[in-house]
Every structure is written in structure tokens, then in C-alpha cells.
């Protein structure tokens, strides 16, 4: 178990909305899991077993079939997930963290709930730029404008620039001192956002130098994220690790994921590389890297990294960012 693990991207409340009780032991959860072909790997117990003390917990509203069709539907999903985090906090499973001082205080205590920093993945729950203070007051500290295409930005497999509303939202993110999550932004939206000038991270993005497609970061994008002070989280999804991977093939190896880390380190330095596993974010064991059978196996990645980089990638790089910028 690593001494400190911080995960830059976990869809905890979204999984709960699918009927998964994350308070159960993993075996018990798997025995009653309603999901098919996406075997669960994440529970609160698994996070603790891995050494996780803090994660970025998402508010993710699912668009399209079975999801939202308009802003009101997206907002309803996000509000329900926000309430889920609050109920988990009431029950002692998580502690919502809103500032760097709160993160530092939380990490000074070796035991207790898992710290959660709220990250909105896809900004359609936000009515407009004037609505952003509501979400900031509710504890959201990171905003990802896109997933696929949203009312604000082009996104994964949906090329396009920021919309007028998107430019206003990114400017509001900047002016309120919130952080923009570059993950899922299409190139055009990404570079417009850079020009507007908010602080940026990439919570869960692998390298386009090793895998084509606008879901991943080019070297120039990685440099821009880090120039704003940001950290980049590595995604534990085989399709985002090995080009052309498909279900039924041997799962991607952890050393292949480590290759993304090594590439980023050569571009922006090891101090800008962290974890953003996205485990159980719409996929499960079947698509996780080989050797990751459950979340507590996440630290196995570290053995494939230089010894001097392991603590930073595991959590210290996110810790430094959180205590400085949150």
C-alpha cells in the first residue's frame, strides 16, 4: 500500500446512482451489482486499502439516451449527486474539501473519511456563467466544460470551439478562481480556454503521442496545462492506454500505462504527473489494466515508474497542487 494516494478522477456519486452501494465490501457489491460487463472495482473500503486519502469526486450528468435532454435534466442529475456526497459526509464515509487549508488539515490525520474535492465533468448542469457562484458555494472547485459536446464546448469525438456561453463560463471560472479541467475538451475549445486564462488541470487524460484522438492531450496541450500550474492524471482504461484495444483482447499492461507517464515526464516533468484513474467511470474490471483486479491494486503501477517519481505520482504531486491552488 502506498503511503499517500490521491486520485484525480472518480465518478463515485454517478456509480451510486447506477445502484452501486459503495459502502459494501467489494465482494458483496459484486454479488448484487446491476451492471453487466463492467465488474465493479471501487468501494470506499477498496479506496482505503489502496491508501487513498483524497480524490476528486465528480458530478457527472449523463447526456443522451437514458440521460438528460436539456439543462434542467442535467441540473437534476448533478444536484442529486451533490446530495449523495453530502449524505456520505453525514455518514462519515467522505469529507468534502473546499480549500487547500482543509486538504492539509485532512491529510494531517492518518485515518478517517476519504477527502473529496468536487469536480463537475461536463458543465451542462450550470445554467449560465451567472449560475457558477451557486455551484462554487455548494463546494464545486473544478469545472470540466465538456464530455462530448455540451452547450459550452466541443468535446470528445465532437470537435468544435467554445460557444459564446462557453467563453463566458470559462471567463467566470477564471474570475472566481475556480479551476478548469481540460480533460474531454476538443482542441479548438482547449486553446480558446488557454487564451482566456483560467487555472487548468487535466484530471484524467493520457498522451496523444501514444494514442491518437481528441480525448487525449498533445504535448503542446500538456505544456499549456502545466504552465498554468496544473497536474495531469493518468487514466486506467485499456482503450486509453493501447491503440486499437478491444474487449476480448489481453488487457493493457501497467507498463504500457507507465509509458504514458514516462512520456509526460519527458515533456513536462515528473512533478506534473499524477493519477486520474476514472475506475468504474462507465467501465470496470474488464477494461482495467492487467493486474488491476480491484481498486486496491492501483498502486501496482508505481513499480513500473522510477523510484524517485513514485511518491509524486501516487499523491504528492496532487497534494502540492491542492494545498497551493484549491
LINTASUL-V527545 format. One record per pair of residues at least 12 apart in sequence whose C-alpha atoms are under 10 Angstrom apart, sorted by the first residue. I is the first residue (numbers start at 1). GAP is how many residues later the second one is. D is the distance in whole Angstrom. If there is no record, write none. Layout:
I;GAP;D  I;GAP;D
//
This chain:
1;47;10  1;48;7  1;49;6  1;50;6  1;51;9  1;295;8  1;296;9  1;297;9  1;298;7  1;299;9  2;47;9  2;48;7  2;49;6  2;50;8  2;294;10  2;296;9  2;297;6  2;298;9  2;300;9  2;308;9  2;309;8  2;312;7  2;313;9  3;47;9  3;48;6  3;49;9  3;50;9  3;107;10  3;296;10  3;308;8  3;311;9  3;312;9  3;313;10  4;46;9  4;47;6  4;48;6  4;49;7  4;50;9  4;103;9  4;106;9  4;295;10  4;307;8  4;308;9  4;309;10  4;310;7  4;311;6  4;312;7  4;315;9  5;42;9  5;43;9  5;45;7  5;46;5  5;47;4  5;48;6  5;49;7  5;50;8  5;269;9  5;270;8  5;293;9  5;294;8  5;306;8  5;307;9  5;308;8  5;309;5  5;310;4  5;311;8  5;313;9  5;314;9  6;41;10  6;44;10  6;45;8  6;46;6  6;47;6  6;48;5  6;49;5  6;50;8  6;108;10  6;109;9  6;110;10  6;227;10  6;268;8  6;269;7  6;270;8  6;271;10  6;306;10  6;307;9  6;308;6  6;309;4  6;310;8  6;311;9  6;312;7  6;313;7  7;40;9  7;45;7  7;46;9  7;47;7  7;48;5  7;49;6  7;50;9  7;109;10  7;196;9  7;197;9  7;226;8  7;227;9  7;267;8  7;268;5  7;269;5  7;270;7  7;271;8  7;272;10  7;291;10  7;306;10  7;307;8  7;308;7  7;311;8  8;46;9  8;47;6  8;48;5  8;49;8  8;50;10  8;108;10  8;109;9  8;111;9  8;193;9  8;194;9  8;195;5  8;196;7  8;223;9  8;224;8  8;225;6  8;226;9  8;227;9  8;266;7  8;267;6  8;268;4  8;269;7  8;270;8  8;307;9  8;310;8  9;46;7  9;47;5  9;48;6  9;49;7  9;108;10  9;109;10  9;110;8  9;112;10  9;193;10  9;194;6  9;195;6  9;224;8  9;225;9  9;226;9  9;266;8  9;267;5  9;268;6  9;269;5  9;270;8  9;272;9  10;32;9  10;45;7  10;46;6  10;47;5  10;48;6  10;49;10  10;106;10  10;108;10  10;109;9  10;193;10  10;194;9  10;266;7  10;267;7  10;268;5  10;269;7  10;270;8  10;271;7  11;31;10  11;44;10  11;45;9  11;46;6  11;47;5  11;48;7  11;49;7  11;70;10  11;108;9  11;110;9  11;266;10  11;267;7  11;268;8  11;269;7  11;270;6  11;271;9  12;30;8  12;31;9  12;32;9  12;43;10  12;44;9  12;45;6  12;46;7  12;47;9  12;48;9  12;69;9  12;72;9  12;73;9  12;104;10  12;266;10  12;267;9  12;268;8  12;269;8  13;44;8  13;45;7  13;46;7  13;47;8  13;64;10  13;65;9  13;67;9  13;68;5  13;69;8  13;70;9  13;71;6  13;72;7  13;75;10  14;43;9  14;44;8  14;45;7  14;46;6  14;47;8  14;48;9  14;63;9  14;64;9  14;66;9  14;67;7  14;70;9  14;266;9  14;267;8  14;268;9  15;20;10  15;25;9  15;27;9  15;28;10  15;45;10  15;66;10  15;265;7  15;266;8  15;267;8  16;65;8  16;68;8  16;69;10  17;60;9  17;63;9  17;64;8  17;67;9  18;15;9  18;16;8  18;17;8  19;13;9  19;14;7  19;15;7  19;16;9  20;12;8  20;13;6  20;14;8  20;15;9  20;20;9  20;22;10  20;23;9  21;12;9  21;22;8  21;23;9  22;18;10  22;20;7  22;21;4  22;22;6  22;23;8  22;24;9  22;66;10  22;71;9  23;19;10  23;20;6  23;21;6  23;22;7  23;23;10  23;65;9  23;70;8  24;18;10  24;19;7  24;20;8  24;21;8  24;22;10  25;17;9  25;18;7  25;19;8  25;20;6  25;21;8  26;14;8  26;15;7  26;16;7  26;17;6  26;18;9  26;19;8  26;20;7  26;268;8  26;269;9  27;13;9  27;14;10  27;16;10  29;12;9  29;13;9  29;14;8  35;247;10  35;248;10  35;249;9  36;247;10  36;248;10  37;210;10  37;246;8  37;247;7  37;248;9  37;249;7  37;250;9  38;242;8  38;243;10  38;244;7  38;245;5  38;246;4  38;247;6  38;248;6  38;249;8  38;250;10  39;241;8  39;244;8  39;245;5  39;246;5  39;247;7  39;248;9  39;249;10  39;254;9  39;255;9  40;239;9  40;240;6  40;241;10  40;242;10  40;243;8  40;244;5  40;245;6  40;246;9  40;253;9  40;254;8  40;255;9  41;238;7  41;239;7  41;242;10  41;243;6  41;244;6  41;245;10  41;247;9  41;251;9  41;252;7  41;253;4  41;254;5  41;255;8  41;256;9  42;237;7  42;238;7  42;239;10  42;242;9  42;243;10  42;252;7  42;253;5  42;254;8  43;237;10  43;251;9  43;252;8  43;253;10  44;49;7  44;50;9  44;69;9  44;70;8  44;251;10  45;48;10  45;69;10  45;250;9  45;251;9  46;248;7  46;249;6  46;250;5  46;251;9  46;252;10  47;67;8  47;247;10  47;248;6  47;249;6  47;250;10  47;251;9  48;63;9  48;64;9  48;65;9  48;66;8  48;247;9  48;248;8  49;246;8  49;247;5  49;248;9  50;244;10  50;245;7  50;246;4  50;247;7  50;248;7  50;249;7  50;250;10  51;59;10  51;63;10  51;245;8  51;247;10  51;248;9  51;263;9  51;264;10  52;61;10  52;62;7  52;63;9  52;243;10  52;244;9  52;246;10  52;247;10  52;262;9  52;263;9  53;41;10  53;50;10  53;53;8  53;54;7  53;56;10  53;57;8  53;58;8  53;59;9  53;60;8  53;61;5  53;62;6  53;63;9  53;262;9  54;40;9  54;41;9  54;42;10  54;43;9  54;49;8  54;52;9  54;53;8  54;59;9  54;60;6  54;61;4  54;62;6  54;63;8  54;261;9  54;264;9  54;265;9  54;268;10  55;39;10  55;41;10  55;42;10  55;59;7  55;60;6  55;61;5  55;62;6  55;63;9  55;64;10  55;220;10  55;221;9  55;260;10  55;263;9  56;40;10  56;41;10  56;59;8  56;60;6  56;61;5  56;62;6  56;63;6  56;64;10  56;85;9  56;86;9  56;147;8  56;220;9  56;222;10  57;24;10  57;25;10  57;28;9  57;39;9  57;58;9  57;59;6  57;60;6  57;61;5  57;62;6  57;63;8  57;64;10  57;83;10  57;221;10  58;20;9  58;23;8  58;24;9  58;27;10  58;58;9  58;59;8  58;60;6  58;61;5  58;62;5  58;63;6  58;64;10  58;82;9  58;84;9  58;85;10  58;86;10  58;220;10  58;223;10  59;16;10  59;18;8  59;19;5  59;20;8  59;21;9  59;22;6  59;23;7  59;26;9  59;59;7  59;60;6  59;61;5  59;62;6  59;63;8  59;64;9  59;66;9  59;81;9  59;84;10  60;14;9  60;15;10  60;17;8  60;18;6  60;21;8  60;22;10  60;59;9  60;60;6  60;61;5  60;62;7  60;63;9  60;64;10  60;65;9  60;84;10  60;87;9  60;221;10  61;12;8  61;13;5  61;14;8  61;15;8  61;16;5  61;17;6  61;18;9  61;19;10  61;20;9  61;59;9  61;60;8  61;61;7  61;62;9  61;63;8  61;64;7  61;86;10  62;12;7  62;15;8  62;16;9  62;59;10  62;60;9  62;62;10  62;85;9  63;59;9  63;61;9  63;84;9  63;85;9  63;86;9  63;87;9  68;56;9  68;57;10  70;54;8  70;55;9  70;81;9  71;52;9  71;53;6  71;54;6  71;55;7  71;56;7  71;57;10  71;79;10  71;80;9  72;52;9  72;53;7  72;54;9  72;55;8  73;51;9  73;52;8  74;48;9  74;49;9  74;50;6  74;51;5  74;52;8  74;53;10  75;48;9  75;49;7  75;50;4  75;51;7  75;52;8  76;49;8  77;48;8  78;42;8  78;43;10  78;45;10  78;46;9  78;47;6  78;48;9  79;46;8  79;56;10  79;59;10  82;36;9  82;53;10  82;56;8  82;57;9  82;58;9  85;31;9  85;33;9  88;25;10  89;24;8  89;25;9  89;26;9  89;27;9  91;22;10  92;20;8  92;21;6  92;22;9  93;19;8  93;20;5  93;21;7  93;22;9  93;23;10  94;18;8  94;19;5  94;20;5  94;21;6  94;22;6  94;23;10  95;17;9  95;18;6  95;19;6  95;20;5  95;21;6  95;22;9  96;17;9  96;18;9  96;19;6  96;20;5  96;21;6  96;22;8  96;43;8  96;44;10  97;17;10  97;18;6  97;19;6  97;20;5  97;21;8  97;42;8  97;43;9  97;44;9  97;225;10  97;229;9  98;17;10  98;18;9  98;19;7  98;20;8  98;38;9  98;39;10  98;40;9  98;41;6  98;42;8  98;43;7  98;224;10  98;228;7  99;18;9  99;40;9  99;42;9  99;223;8  99;224;7  99;225;9  99;226;8  99;227;5  100;219;9  100;220;9  100;221;9  100;222;5  100;223;4  100;224;6  100;225;7  100;226;5  101;221;9  101;222;6  101;223;9  101;224;10  101;225;8  102;13;9  102;220;10  102;221;8  102;224;9  103;12;8  103;13;9  103;14;9  103;216;8  103;219;7  103;220;6  103;221;10  103;223;8  104;215;8  104;216;10  104;218;9  104;219;6  104;220;10  105;218;10  107;212;9  117;22;8  117;23;7  117;24;7  117;25;8  117;205;9  117;209;9  118;17;10  118;18;10  118;20;9  118;21;6  118;22;5  118;23;6  118;24;7  118;25;9  119;20;9  119;21;6  119;22;6  119;23;5  119;24;6  119;25;7  119;60;9  119;61;9  119;62;8  119;84;9  120;15;9  120;20;7  120;21;8  120;22;6  120;23;5  120;24;6  120;25;8  120;26;10  120;60;10  120;61;9  121;21;9  121;22;6  121;23;5  121;24;7  121;25;7  121;26;7  121;60;8  121;62;9  121;63;9  121;82;10  122;21;8  122;22;5  122;23;5  122;24;4  122;25;5  122;26;8  122;27;9  122;28;7  122;29;9  122;30;9  122;31;9  122;33;9  122;59;10  122;61;10  122;62;9  122;63;10  123;20;7  123;21;6  123;22;5  123;23;6  123;24;8  123;27;7  123;28;8  123;29;7  123;30;9  123;43;9  123;46;9  124;20;10  124;21;8  124;22;8  124;23;10  124;25;10  124;26;6  124;27;6  124;28;7  124;29;10  125;25;10  125;26;10  126;17;10  126;19;10  126;25;10  126;26;10  126;43;9  127;24;10  127;38;10  127;42;10  128;23;10  128;24;9  128;37;7  128;38;9  128;40;8  128;41;7  128;44;10  129;36;7  129;37;8  129;38;9  129;39;6  129;40;5  129;41;8  129;42;8  129;43;6  129;44;8  130;38;9  130;39;8  130;42;8  131;38;9  131;41;10  132;37;8  132;40;7  132;41;8  132;44;9  132;46;10  133;39;9  133;40;9  133;43;8  133;45;10  136;37;10  136;40;9  136;41;10  136;42;8  140;38;8  140;39;10  141;32;9  141;35;10  141;36;9  141;37;6  141;38;6  141;39;9  141;184;10  141;185;7  142;31;9  142;35;10  142;36;6  142;37;5  142;38;6  142;39;6  142;57;10  142;58;9  142;59;9  142;61;9  142;184;9  143;26;10  143;27;9  143;30;8  143;35;7  143;36;6  143;37;5  143;38;6  143;39;9  143;57;9  143;58;10  144;26;10  144;35;9  144;36;6  144;37;4  144;38;6  144;39;7  144;40;8  144;41;8  144;56;10  144;57;9  144;58;9  144;59;9  145;17;9  145;21;8  145;24;8  145;25;8  145;35;8  145;36;7  145;37;8  145;38;9  145;39;8  145;40;7  145;44;9  145;45;10  145;48;10  146;12;10  146;16;10  146;20;10  146;35;9  146;36;8  146;37;8  146;38;6  146;39;6  146;40;8  146;43;9  146;44;10  147;36;8  147;37;5  147;38;7  147;39;9  147;68;9  148;36;7  148;37;8  148;38;9  148;67;10  149;12;10  149;13;10  149;35;9  149;36;9  149;37;9  150;12;9  150;13;9  150;16;9  151;12;7  151;13;9  151;14;7  151;15;7  152;12;8  152;13;6  152;14;4  152;15;8  152;16;9  152;17;8  152;18;9  152;37;9  153;12;9  153;13;6  153;14;9  153;31;10  153;32;7  153;33;8  153;35;9  153;36;6  153;37;9  153;39;10  153;40;10  154;12;10  154;30;9  154;31;6  154;32;5  154;33;8  154;34;8  154;35;6  154;36;9  155;27;10  155;28;9  155;29;5  155;30;5  155;31;4  155;32;8  155;33;9  155;34;8  155;35;9  155;59;8  155;60;8  156;27;9  156;28;5  156;29;7  156;30;6  156;31;10  156;57;8  156;58;6  156;59;5  156;60;9  157;27;9  157;28;10  157;29;8  157;56;8  157;57;7  157;58;7  158;26;10  158;27;9  158;28;7  158;56;9  158;57;10  159;26;9  159;27;6  159;28;7  159;29;7  159;30;8  159;55;8  160;25;9  160;26;6  160;27;8  160;28;6  160;29;6  160;30;10  161;24;9  161;25;7  161;26;8  161;27;5  161;28;4  161;29;8  161;30;9  161;31;7  161;32;9  162;23;9  162;24;9  162;26;7  162;27;5  162;28;8  162;29;9  162;30;7  162;31;8  163;26;9  166;23;9  166;26;10  166;27;9  167;22;9  167;25;8  167;26;7  167;29;8  168;28;10  169;24;10  170;22;9  170;23;7  170;24;9  170;26;7  170;27;8  170;28;7  171;22;8  171;25;6  171;26;8  171;27;7  172;24;10  172;26;9  173;23;10  173;24;9  173;25;6  173;26;8  174;19;10  174;22;8  174;23;7  174;24;4  174;25;7  174;26;9  175;22;9  175;23;8  176;22;9  177;21;8  177;22;8  177;148;9  177;149;9  178;20;8  178;21;7  178;22;9  178;147;9  178;148;8  179;19;7  179;20;5  179;21;5  179;22;7  179;49;10  179;51;9  179;146;9  179;147;8  180;13;9  180;14;10  180;17;10  180;18;6  180;19;6  180;20;5  180;21;6  180;22;8  180;23;10  180;45;10  180;50;10  181;17;10  181;18;9  181;19;6  181;20;5  181;21;5  181;22;6  181;23;9  181;44;9  181;49;9  181;51;10  182;12;10  182;17;10  182;18;7  182;19;6  182;20;5  182;21;7  182;22;9  182;23;9  182;33;10  182;34;10  182;35;9  182;39;9  182;40;10  182;43;8  182;48;10  182;50;9  183;17;10  183;18;8  183;19;5  183;20;6  183;21;6  183;22;6  183;23;9  183;31;10  183;32;7  183;33;8  183;34;8  183;49;9  183;50;9  184;18;9  184;19;10  184;20;9  184;21;8  184;30;8  184;31;5  184;32;8  184;33;9  185;17;10  185;29;8  185;30;7  185;31;9  185;32;9  186;27;10  186;28;6  186;29;7  186;30;9  186;31;10  187;27;7  187;28;9  187;29;10  187;30;9  187;31;9  187;34;8  190;27;10  190;31;8  190;34;10  190;35;10  191;30;8  191;33;9  194;27;9  194;30;7  194;31;8  194;34;9  197;31;8  198;30;8  199;26;8  199;27;9  199;28;9  199;29;5  199;30;7  199;31;7  199;126;9  200;24;8  200;25;6  200;26;8  200;27;9  200;28;6  200;29;7  200;30;5  200;31;8  200;32;10  201;21;9  201;23;10  201;24;6  201;25;7  201;26;10  201;27;8  201;28;8  201;29;4  201;30;5  201;31;6  201;32;8  201;71;10  201;120;9  202;14;10  202;15;9  202;19;10  202;20;8  202;23;7  202;24;9  202;28;7  202;29;6  202;30;5  202;31;6  202;32;9  202;71;10  202;72;10  202;74;9  203;27;9  203;28;7  203;29;6  203;30;5  203;31;8  203;32;9  203;71;9  203;72;8  203;73;6  203;74;9  203;75;9  203;115;10  204;12;9  204;13;10  204;27;10  204;28;7  204;29;5  204;30;6  204;31;5  204;32;9  204;70;9  204;71;7  204;72;4  204;73;7  204;74;7  205;12;6  205;17;9  205;27;7  205;28;6  205;29;6  205;30;6  205;31;10  205;35;8  205;55;10  205;70;10  205;71;8  205;72;9  205;73;10  206;12;9  206;16;10  206;26;8  206;27;8  206;28;6  206;29;6  206;30;9  206;31;10  206;34;7  206;35;7  206;51;8  206;53;10  206;54;6  206;55;8  206;57;10  206;58;9  206;70;9  207;12;8  207;14;10  207;15;8  207;25;10  207;27;9  207;28;10  207;33;9  207;34;9  207;50;10  207;52;9  207;53;6  207;54;8  207;56;8  207;57;7  208;13;10  208;14;10  208;32;9  208;33;10  208;52;9  209;51;9  209;54;8  209;55;9  210;30;9  210;31;8  210;32;8  210;33;8  210;46;10  210;49;8  210;50;7  210;53;8  211;28;9  211;29;7  211;30;7  211;31;7  211;32;5  211;33;9  211;49;9  212;28;9  212;30;10  212;31;8  212;32;10  213;27;10  213;30;10  215;25;9  216;24;8  217;15;9  217;47;10  218;46;10  219;44;9  219;45;8  219;47;10  219;48;7  219;49;9  220;47;9  220;48;10  222;42;8  222;45;8  222;46;7  222;50;9  223;41;9  223;44;7  223;45;6  223;46;10  223;49;10  224;44;10  225;43;9  225;47;9  226;41;10  226;42;7  226;43;9  226;45;10  226;46;7  226;47;10  227;41;9  229;43;8  229;92;8  229;95;10  229;96;9  230;41;10  230;42;7  230;43;9  230;87;10  230;88;9  230;91;7  230;92;10  230;95;9  231;37;10  231;39;10  231;40;8  231;41;5  231;42;6  231;43;7  231;44;9  231;45;10  231;82;10  231;86;7  231;87;7  231;89;10  231;90;7  231;91;10  232;29;9  232;32;9  232;36;10  232;39;10  232;40;6  232;41;5  232;42;6  232;43;8  232;44;8  232;81;10  232;85;10  232;86;9  233;28;9  233;39;9  233;40;6  233;41;5  233;42;4  233;43;4  233;44;7  233;45;9  233;80;9  233;85;9  234;23;8  234;24;9  234;26;8  234;27;7  234;30;10  234;39;7  234;40;6  234;41;5  234;42;5  234;43;6  234;44;9  234;79;9  235;22;8  235;25;10  235;39;10  235;40;7  235;41;5  235;42;4  235;43;6  235;44;8  235;53;9  235;54;10  236;16;9  236;18;9  236;21;7  236;39;9  236;40;8  236;41;5  236;42;7  236;43;7  236;44;10  236;47;10  236;48;10  236;51;8  236;52;6  236;53;6  236;54;10  236;56;9  236;62;9  236;65;10  237;14;9  237;15;8  237;20;9  237;40;8  237;41;8  237;42;8  237;43;10  237;44;9  237;46;8  237;47;9  237;48;9  237;49;9  237;50;6  237;51;5  237;52;7  238;12;9  238;13;6  238;14;5  238;15;8  238;16;10  238;18;9  238;19;9  238;48;9  238;49;5  238;50;6  238;51;6  238;52;9  239;12;9  239;13;8  239;48;7  239;49;9  239;50;10  240;12;9  240;17;9  240;20;10  240;47;10  241;12;9  241;13;9  241;14;10  241;15;7  241;16;6  241;17;9  241;18;9  241;19;8  241;47;10  241;48;8  242;14;7  242;15;8  242;18;10  245;42;9  246;41;9  247;39;7  247;40;7  248;38;9  248;39;9  249;37;10  249;38;10  250;36;10  250;37;10  250;39;9  250;40;8  251;34;10  251;35;8  251;36;7  251;37;7  251;38;5  251;39;5  251;40;9  251;41;10  252;35;8  252;36;8  252;37;5  252;38;6  252;39;9  253;35;9  253;36;5  253;37;5  253;38;8  253;39;9  253;48;9  254;34;9  254;35;6  254;36;7  254;37;7  254;38;8  254;44;9  254;46;8  254;47;6  254;48;9  254;49;9  254;50;7  254;51;10  255;34;9  255;35;10  255;45;10  255;46;7  255;47;10  255;48;9  255;49;6  255;50;8  256;33;9  256;45;10  256;48;9  257;32;8  257;44;8  257;47;9  257;48;10  258;43;7  258;44;8  258;45;9  258;46;6  258;47;6  258;48;10  259;45;9  259;46;9  260;13;10  261;12;7  261;13;8  261;14;10  261;43;10  261;44;8  261;52;9  262;42;10  262;43;8  262;44;9  262;47;10  265;44;9  269;40;10  270;36;10  270;38;9  270;39;6  270;40;9  270;42;7  270;43;7  270;47;9  271;38;8  271;40;10  271;41;6  271;42;8  271;45;9  271;46;6  271;47;9  271;49;9  272;40;9  272;41;8  272;45;7  272;46;8  272;49;9  273;36;9  273;39;8  273;40;6  273;41;9  273;42;9  273;43;10  273;44;7  273;45;8  274;35;10  274;36;10  274;37;10  274;38;7  274;39;4  274;40;6  274;41;7  274;42;8  274;43;6  274;44;6  274;45;10  275;23;9  275;24;10  275;26;10  275;37;10  275;38;6  275;39;7  275;40;8  275;42;9  275;43;8  277;18;9  277;21;8  279;13;10  279;15;9  279;16;8  279;19;10  280;15;9  289;12;10  298;16;9  299;14;10  299;15;7  301;12;10  301;13;9  302;12;7
//
